[in-house]
Amino acid sequence: MRYEIKYKLDNIHPSVFGQAIRLHPASFRPLYSPRWVNNLYFDTPDFSAFHDNAAGISQRVKHRLRWYGRPFEAMNNPVLETKVKENQLGRKESFPMPSGRYRAGQLDGLLLQVRQHLGYGKELQPVLFNTYYRSYWSTSDGRFRITVDSELQFGAFQQQEGRLLPYCLPSVIMELKYEQEEEGQSDFILRHIPFRQTKSSKYVMGVEVCYGGGD
């Protein structure tokens, strides 16, 4: 499992994080080109995953479909991801769906495959669309990585054509990621990050803005 340490700032330009990363004495450098990251999150009808996360339950699971690029409505080769969290530690299991191009507003067949793969019925519902622009950074040895997410957009899931992402949030989220066995070396990295750690789940943020807190 790996540590995932988050830092969230509101109403700033992502270059603020970028400058701090470039000045870090661990010599973080861009890992590869920035890209758009797109998600469709799943939850139960009573939003159990949302409430577990918002309440700070130490052990929790989250399911999502992920795809990359633009336009958002074209889901090219989506991957089903299950994220397992234990406090600040997490791991991700990835399952490629049948390759192809799907429409974000027309997903009956794909949703059936997701439920069958995970062993759920209709108690697992698609609830939230999300997209953001992500840049990637890494130390030269690859042991510590940073992502910076900006231009966060959200929308409640809907099975028809239309505006899928009506909500935008002026937040930028930086996340430091490293494997559990690197914990002994992490103090130097953390000590030179000039921001306060925060709890920043984009899924929780999206449910709050789209559904009013999953009520």
Buried (B, 14 or more C-beta within 10 A) or exposed (E): BBBBBBBBBEEEEBEBBBEBBEEBEBEBEEBEEBEBBBBBBBBBEEBBBBBBBBEEEEEBEBBBBBBBEEEBBEBEBBEBBBBBBEEBBBEBEEEEBEEEEBEBBEBEEBBEBBBEEBEBEEEBBBBBBBBBBBBBBBBEEEBBBBBBBBBBBBBBBEEEEEEBBEBEBEBBBBBBBBBEEBEEEBEEBEEEBEEEEEEBBBBBBBBBBBBEEBE
